[in-house]
Amino acid sequence: MSHHDSRMSGQSKAGEIWFPDLDVIILRALEEDVGSGDLTTRALVEPGVWARAIIEAKETLVLAGLPVVQRIFELLEPSCVFQPTFFDGERVPAGETIAQMEGPAAILLMGERTALNFLQHLSGIASLTRRYVDAVQQWGARIVDTRKTTPGLRTLEKYAVRKGGGFNHRIGLFDGILIKDNHIEACGGVGEAVRRARAAVPHTVKVETEVDRLDQLEEALAAGADIILLDNMDVESMRTAVRINRGRTMLEASGGIKLENVAQVAATGVDIISVGALTHSSPSVDIGMSLHVG
């Protein structure tokens, strides 16, 4: 099936379908798992057997990826009926039914692992993100993701961050300026790097730069950086940076951020806290699927 299918631009029962390459990702995943066919199911299940499947949360979680699951089974067999009980972004208690499906037993079995892989991974990201968001709620700092994502799954993983209550940093190198330490080295300093970036891009594009020392912060402010990323600074240095900044530009904290210290970081007064662990280290949550025939 083409990934330009018109259904991709609409709504599904499970929620939003949010980007046009979803089918490409799903079909690649199905090819990886199913290949030329499900040998076990072919040997054991008679053609035409109809079944019902229940997807259940084995632990409390924040849900993300349910539209992916629905789309997997639509692509495998359009006659499959999908009925969600919860929606992406909702907290699901352990033991609750997330969704029910009806369709050919062979199809439900064929798509089970691929569907659960996506749902467990994306819900793991959403669940971890929600923990970070809850930890900084009283200070109002935004929790954002990074580009430390699984190759090929970035858009899905960043979607899961949003469903967990977080925000997205730039999607890739193409949609934002972020001057990093190696760029600074290549330009000979923070101020020069910011000036070059400012001269090269339209006024509609914000210019962000990393700094890892307070003297670089002053240099970045003088050069007109729109956002300054405090890279691997300790909490006291961040607090000093906030005082020096005096609200002139947005400050982002990054590097070494964990659940154990994120509240301390937020309390310094920074505006944004970026956490690579949301996507590169989130554990998958436990979700199961049970099949019922007859």
GIRASUL-V365554 format. One line per field, one symbol per residue. ss: DSSP state (H for helix, E for strand, C for the rest). psi: psi as a letter, one per 30 degrees, with the letter a starting at -180 (. if undefined). burial: I if it has 16 or more other ideal C-beta (glycine too) atoms within 10 Angstrom, else O. Layout:
ss->???
psi->???
burial->???
This chain:
ss->CCCCCHHHHCEECCEECCCCCHHHHHHHHHHHHHCCCCHHHHHHCCCCCEEEEEEEECCCEECCCHHHHHHHHHHHCCCCEEEECCCCCCEECCCCEEEEEEEEHHHHHHHHHHHHHHHHHHHHHHHHHHHHHHHCCCCCCEEECCCCCCCCCHHHHHHHHHHCCCECCCCCCCCCEEECHHHHHHHCCHHHHHHHHHHHCCCCCCEEEEECCHHHHHHHHHHCCCEEEEECCCHHHHHHHHHHHCCCCEEEEECCCCCCCHHHHHHCCCCEEECCHHHHCCCCCCEEEEEEEC
psi->kkggkffffaklefakjflfgeeeeeeeeeeeeebfljeeeeffkkkfkklkkkkkkflklkkkgefeeeeefeeejffkkkjlellkfkkjlkfkkelklkakeeeeeefeeeeeeeeeeeeeeeeeeeeeeefgeffgkkklaagilkkfgeeeeeeeeeffgalkakeaffglkjjleeeeeffgleeeeeeeeeffllffkkjkkkkglfeeeeeeeefgkekkjjjhlleeeeeeeeeeehgelkkkkkjgklefgeeeeeffglekjkjffeefgkkkljklkkkkk.
burial->OOOOOOOIOOOIOIIOIOOOOIIOIIOOIIOOOIOOOIOOIOOOIOOOOOIIIOIIIOOOIIIIIIIIIIIIIIIIOOOIOIOIIIIIIIOIOOOOOIIIIOIIIIIIIIIIOIIIIIIIIIIIIIIIIIIIIOIIOOOOIIIIIIIOIOOOIIIIIIIIIIIIIIOIIIOOOOOOIIIOOOIIOOIOOIIOIIIIIIOOOOOOOIIIIIIIOOOIIIIIIOIOIIIIIIIOIOOOIIIIIIOOIOOOIIIIIIOOIOOOOIIOIIOIIIIIIIIIIIIOOIOIIIIOIOOOOO
